[in-house]
Amino acid sequence: MPNSTIAASSPDPLAVDGTLDSTALRLLLERGHVVSTAPFAPGQVQPASLDLRLGAEGFRMPGSVLPRPGEGVADLVRGLALEPIDLTKPTCLARNQVYVVRLLEGLRLPPNLQGYANGKSSTGRIDLATRVLSDGSQRYDRISAGYQGDLWIELIPRSFNLVVAAGLSLNQIIFYNHRHVLDHAELLARHRRQPLLHLGDGSVAGPDMIADGRVMMGIDLDRDHIGFVAKSSHRPVVLSNLAAHRAEDFFAPVPRPSSGLLFLEKDRFYILATAERVIVPADLACEMVPFDPTAGEFRAHYAGFFDPGWGIHGADSPSAPGAPAVLEVRPHQDDLILRHRQPICAMAFEALQRPCRELYGTCGNTYARQEGPRLSKHFA
């Protein structure tokens, strides 16, 4: 892991308000606030997040669990587990089963720093739900300030059987000191000064696309191929094999609906894209957050982090700034009917401690050049 480049005269970046960028993340590792039972891997530090990796110890569980205050995750899962699993060798996780795996990384955070985890983009696109557990915490994915202990991850494959092994990275974590999410007035002022959202024709989205401190984005049905829907398959997705699976074995294409109405079936998994194009400046990070629940019971994403630089470097459409977001959609209680540009997701922007110098798309990131719906990196 390369050394950080913090100048000696600079304030300690781990004490500055805001979310840590890649330089501060490397310092976090150098100071031993993130520990690992294996050497850190090249590329593990992203522009504003750190990839977490599966360890060897895991368990198949009867259901989801959370520890109580003062309770360790290890004792909880070992006491409830249906069977242990050994990830030192490739192991198949069965669809709709719950697994808990110890991560290679653990934390020894200073008292001022907190963490927040989320699934990676490739994880969401194979319909794998992930949630991080930490000792004594009754909230998934939230790491308390000053946490000292191991991390575990809950894995629930929804559409496919998945073959995993120790060392794979399925989720990521951000760290922050007094996390600052832009409120409505700040977001509106920033969008007026430096547009964060563009329409498909390249024009700047109007202020009506910002509501309650969120940038709203709608579904794109105005293309010949609007997305994919998961198929039942006896084949597993082997997560260590990149660009090695035939898409038609796992997904069917979704064509443009001739009626203008897209009908989504309850409990089926769809990969779609937004009509609008988002930009994440160097001094901000972005998270896709749940849309207004009164708009319908569905999940529009599994992976929520957008690094600084998203939509700036690598986009394939120079005439339209920014890049669309890919959506992983699963209607829960009812079937769902969507129309073009119907709001389906929202973006929350947060301030970094300083502008990031390693922007997304400058280091060969997988999805920097995506235009519209795209399957995960595991598919040819």
C-alpha positions in Angstrom: 0.0 0.0 0.0 1.6 3.3 -1.1 2.5 5.9 1.5 0.3 8.9 2.1 1.5 12.4 1.1 0.3 14.6 3.9 2.6 17.6 4.4 4.1 17.9 7.9 2.7 21.5 8.2 -0.9 20.4 7.3 -3.6 19.8 10.0 -4.1 16.2 10.9 -6.5 15.0 8.2 -8.0 12.5 10.6 -9.2 15.4 12.8 -10.6 17.6 10.0 -14.4 17.7 9.6 -15.8 15.8 6.6 -15.4 12.5 4.8 -11.9 11.1 4.2 -10.5 11.0 0.7 -7.9 8.5 -0.6 -4.9 10.3 0.9 -6.4 10.3 4.4 -7.6 6.7 4.0 -4.0 5.7 3.3 -2.9 7.5 6.5 -5.7 5.6 8.3 -4.1 2.4 7.2 -0.5 3.5 8.0 -1.5 4.5 11.6 -3.0 1.0 12.2 -6.6 2.2 12.5 -7.5 -0.4 9.9 -5.9 -3.8 10.5 -6.0 -6.9 8.4 -5.0 -10.5 8.7 -3.7 -10.3 5.1 -1.6 -7.7 3.4 -3.6 -4.8 1.9 -4.1 -5.1 -1.8 -3.3 -2.6 -4.6 -6.4 -0.7 -5.5 -8.1 -1.4 -2.2 -8.2 2.4 -1.5 -10.7 4.1 -3.7 -11.1 7.9 -4.2 -13.3 8.2 -1.0 -13.8 4.6 0.2 -12.0 1.5 1.2 -12.8 -1.9 -0.2 -13.4 -4.7 2.4 -12.5 -8.3 1.7 -14.0 -11.6 2.8 -12.1 -13.7 5.3 -12.0 -17.5 5.5 -14.5 -18.0 8.4 -18.2 -18.0 7.6 -21.5 -19.5 8.7 -24.9 -20.3 7.1 -27.5 -18.7 9.3 -31.2 -19.4 9.9 -31.9 -15.7 9.3 -30.5 -12.2 9.8 -29.2 -11.3 13.2 -27.9 -8.2 15.0 -25.9 -8.1 18.3 -27.2 -6.4 21.4 -25.1 -3.8 23.2 -22.0 -5.4 24.6 -22.5 -8.6 22.6 -19.8 -9.8 20.1 -20.8 -10.8 16.6 -18.6 -13.9 16.7 -20.3 -15.4 19.8 -23.8 -14.6 18.3 -23.3 -16.1 14.9 -21.5 -19.2 16.2 -24.3 -19.9 18.6 -27.0 -19.6 15.9 -25.3 -21.0 12.9 -26.8 -23.9 10.9 -23.3 -24.8 9.7 -19.8 -23.4 9.2 -18.4 -22.6 5.8 -14.8 -22.5 4.9 -13.9 -19.8 2.3 -10.2 -20.9 2.0 -11.6 -22.7 -1.0 -14.3 -21.7 -3.5 -17.7 -22.1 -1.8 -21.2 -21.9 -3.3 -23.7 -19.7 -1.5 -27.2 -20.8 -2.2 -29.9 -18.4 -3.4 -32.1 -16.9 -0.7 -29.9 -18.2 2.1 -28.3 -16.0 4.8 -24.6 -16.2 5.4 -22.3 -14.3 7.8 -18.6 -14.0 7.0 -15.8 -12.5 9.0 -14.0 -9.8 7.0 -10.2 -9.7 6.7 -10.2 -6.1 7.9 -10.9 -5.0 11.5 -10.9 -1.5 12.9 -9.1 0.4 15.7 -10.6 3.8 15.1 -9.7 7.0 16.9 -12.5 8.4 19.1 -13.6 11.0 16.5 -13.9 8.8 13.4 -17.0 6.8 12.4 -17.7 4.5 9.4 -20.5 3.6 7.1 -20.5 0.6 4.7 -22.3 -0.2 1.5 -22.2 -2.8 -1.2 -20.0 -2.3 -4.3 -21.6 -1.7 -7.7 -20.7 -5.1 -9.0 -22.3 -6.7 -5.9 -25.6 -4.9 -6.5 -25.7 -5.9 -10.2 -25.7 -9.6 -9.3 -28.5 -9.1 -6.8 -26.4 -9.8 -3.7 -27.5 -8.0 -0.6 -24.7 -7.2 1.8 -24.7 -5.7 5.3 -21.9 -5.2 7.8 -22.1 -6.1 11.4 -19.9 -4.9 14.2 -19.7 -5.8 17.9 -22.4 -4.4 20.1 -24.0 -2.4 17.3 -27.8 -2.7 16.7 -27.5 -1.1 13.2 -26.3 -2.6 10.1 -23.5 -0.9 8.1 -22.9 1.8 10.8 -19.6 1.8 12.6 -19.6 3.8 15.8 -16.9 6.4 16.6 -13.8 4.9 18.1 -14.8 1.3 17.3 -12.3 -1.3 18.2 -13.0 -4.8 16.9 -13.7 -7.1 14.0 -16.1 -6.6 11.1 -18.5 -9.2 9.7 -20.6 -9.2 6.6 -24.1 -10.6 6.0 -24.5 -12.0 2.5 -27.9 -12.9 0.9 -27.8 -14.0 -2.7 -31.3 -13.2 -4.2 -31.3 -14.2 -7.9 -28.4 -16.6 -8.4 -26.2 -19.1 -6.6 -22.8 -17.5 -6.1 -19.3 -19.0 -5.7 -17.1 -16.9 -3.4 -13.8 -17.3 -1.7 -11.6 -15.4 0.8 -10.1 -12.3 -0.5 -13.0 -11.2 -2.7 -14.2 -7.6 -2.1 -18.0 -7.3 -2.1 -18.5 -4.1 -0.1 -16.8 -0.8 0.8 -16.7 1.6 3.7 -16.3 5.4 4.1 -14.9 7.1 7.2 -15.8 10.5 8.4 -15.3 13.0 11.2 -18.6 15.0 11.6 -20.1 13.8 8.4 -21.6 16.8 6.5 -24.4 15.9 4.0 -25.4 19.0 2.0 -28.8 20.3 3.0 -31.4 21.6 0.6 -30.1 25.2 0.5 -26.5 24.1 0.1 -27.3 21.6 -2.6 -29.4 24.1 -4.6 -26.7 26.8 -4.3 -24.0 24.3 -5.4 -26.1 23.1 -8.4 -26.6 26.7 -9.5 -22.9 27.4 -9.2 -21.6 24.1 -10.6 -24.3 21.9 -12.1 -24.5 18.4 -10.5 -27.3 17.0 -12.8 -27.8 17.2 -16.6 -30.6 15.9 -18.8 -30.0 13.4 -21.6 -29.7 16.2 -24.1 -26.9 17.9 -22.1 -28.9 20.7 -20.7 -28.7 21.5 -17.0 -31.5 20.0 -14.8 -33.8 22.6 -13.3 -34.1 23.4 -9.6 -37.3 21.3 -9.5 -35.0 18.2 -9.6 -33.7 19.1 -6.1 -36.1 18.3 -3.2 -35.5 17.9 0.5 -31.7 18.0 0.1 -31.7 15.3 -2.6 -31.1 15.4 -6.3 -33.9 13.4 -7.9 -33.4 11.1 -10.9 -35.9 9.3 -13.1 -36.0 6.1 -15.1 -34.8 6.0 -18.7 -37.3 4.3 -21.1 -36.2 6.2 -24.2 -33.7 3.8 -25.7 -34.1 0.6 -27.7 -32.6 -1.5 -24.9 -33.7 -0.2 -21.5 -32.3 -2.9 -19.2 -32.2 -6.5 -18.1 -34.3 -8.8 -16.0 -32.8 -11.8 -14.1 -33.7 -15.3 -15.2 -33.8 -18.5 -13.2 -30.6 -20.4 -13.7 -29.0 -23.5 -12.4 -25.6 -22.1 -13.1 -23.7 -20.2 -10.4 -22.0 -16.9 -10.9 -18.3 -17.5 -9.9 -17.3 -14.1 -8.6 -13.6 -14.6 -9.2 -14.2 -15.1 -12.9 -14.5 -11.8 -14.6 -16.0 -11.3 -18.0 -16.4 -15.1 -18.1 -20.2 -15.7 -17.9 -22.7 -15.7 -20.7 -25.2 -12.9 -20.1 -28.0 -14.8 -21.7 -27.7 -17.6 -19.1 -28.6 -15.2 -16.3 -30.4 -12.2 -17.8 -33.0 -11.4 -20.5 -32.9 -8.0 -22.2 -35.8 -5.6 -21.6 -36.7 -3.8 -24.8 -38.3 -0.3 -25.0 -42.0 -0.7 -24.1 -44.1 0.2 -27.2 -46.9 1.5 -24.9 -44.5 3.8 -23.0 -45.3 1.9 -19.8 -42.7 -0.5 -18.2 -44.4 -3.3 -16.2 -42.2 -4.7 -13.4 -43.2 -7.9 -11.7 -43.1 -8.2 -7.9 -40.0 -9.9 -6.6 -38.2 -9.9 -9.9 -34.8 -8.3 -10.3 -34.2 -5.6 -12.9 -31.1 -3.6 -14.0 -32.2 -0.3 -15.4 -30.6 3.2 -15.8 -31.5 6.8 -15.1 -32.5 9.3 -17.8 -30.5 12.0 -16.1 -26.7 12.2 -15.8 -25.0 13.0 -12.5 -21.6 14.6 -11.8 -19.7 14.2 -8.5 -17.1 17.0 -8.1 -13.7 16.4 -6.6 -14.6 17.9 -3.2 -17.8 15.9 -2.8 -18.9 12.2 -2.6 -22.4 11.0 -3.4 -24.7 8.3 -2.1 -27.8 6.9 -3.8 -30.4 6.9 -1.1 -33.9 5.4 -0.8 -36.5 7.3 -2.7 -39.7 8.6 -1.0 -41.4 5.4 0.3 -44.8 6.8 -0.5 -44.0 6.4 -4.2 -44.2 2.6 -4.0 -42.6 -0.4 -2.2 -39.5 -1.1 -4.2 -35.8 -1.1 -3.9 -33.9 0.9 -6.5 -30.3 0.2 -5.5 -28.1 -2.1 -3.5 -24.8 -0.2 -4.0 -24.9 3.4 -3.1 -21.5 5.1 -3.2 -20.5 7.4 -6.1 -16.8 8.5 -5.7 -15.6 12.0 -6.5 -15.0 12.2 -10.2 -18.1 10.2 -11.3 -19.3 11.6 -14.6 -16.2 13.7 -15.1 -13.7 11.2 -16.4 -14.4 8.4 -18.9 -18.0 9.1 -19.9 -18.6 8.1 -23.5 -21.0 11.0 -24.4 -19.0 14.2 -24.6 -22.1 16.2 -25.7 -23.9 15.3 -22.5 -22.0 16.0 -19.3 -22.1 13.5 -16.4 -22.9 9.9 -16.5 -26.2 8.0 -15.9 -26.6 5.8 -12.8 -27.4 2.2 -13.0 -30.3 1.0 -10.9 -30.9 -2.4 -9.3 -34.7 -2.5 -9.0 -36.8 -5.1 -7.1 -40.5 -4.4 -6.5 -41.5 -5.9 -3.1 -45.2 -6.0 -2.3 -46.8 -5.2 -5.7 -46.2 -5.0 -9.4 -44.9 -1.7 -10.5 -45.6 0.4 -13.7 -43.1 3.1 -14.6 -43.1 5.8 -17.2 -40.1 7.6 -18.8 -38.4 10.0 -16.3 -40.6 8.9 -13.5 -38.6 9.6 -10.3 -37.0 6.4 -9.0 -34.0 7.3 -6.9 -32.3 10.2 -5.1 -28.7 11.3 -4.6 -27.3 12.8 -1.4 -24.1 14.7 -1.6 -21.6 15.0 1.2 -18.5 17.1 1.7 -15.0 15.6 1.7 -12.3 17.0 4.0 -10.5 18.3 0.9 -10.8 17.9 -2.9 -9.7 14.4 -3.9 -6.7 14.1 -6.2 -7.5 10.6 -7.4 -10.8 10.9 -9.2 -13.0 8.0 -10.3 -12.4 7.1 -13.9 -8.7 8.0 -13.9 -7.5 4.6 -12.6 -9.3 2.1 -14.9 -12.5 1.9 -12.9 -14.9 -0.7 -14.3 -18.0 1.5 -14.8 -16.5 4.8 -15.6 -17.6 4.6 -19.3 -21.0 3.1 -18.8 -23.8 4.6 -20.9 -27.2 3.2 -19.8 -27.8 -0.2 -18.2 -24.8 -2.4 -17.9 -24.3 -5.9 -16.3 -21.6 -6.5 -13.7 -18.0 -7.1 -14.6 -18.6 -10.9 -14.3 -20.4 -11.1 -17.6 -18.8 -11.2 -21.1 
